[in-house]
């Protein structure tokens, strides 16, 4: 049981980092697409 919950937690943490990274990359793309 404990192992299962920790696995789930790890997945949630990974998803958080992936989303953060994705948003960061999108901002970079926006910067390159339309120069201010």
C-alpha angles and dihedrals in degrees: 000000000000091000091052094052093048089051090053091048091052090052092051091050091050091050090051092054093045092052092047091049091047092052091048092052091047090055090051090051091050089053092053095041097056114023112212 
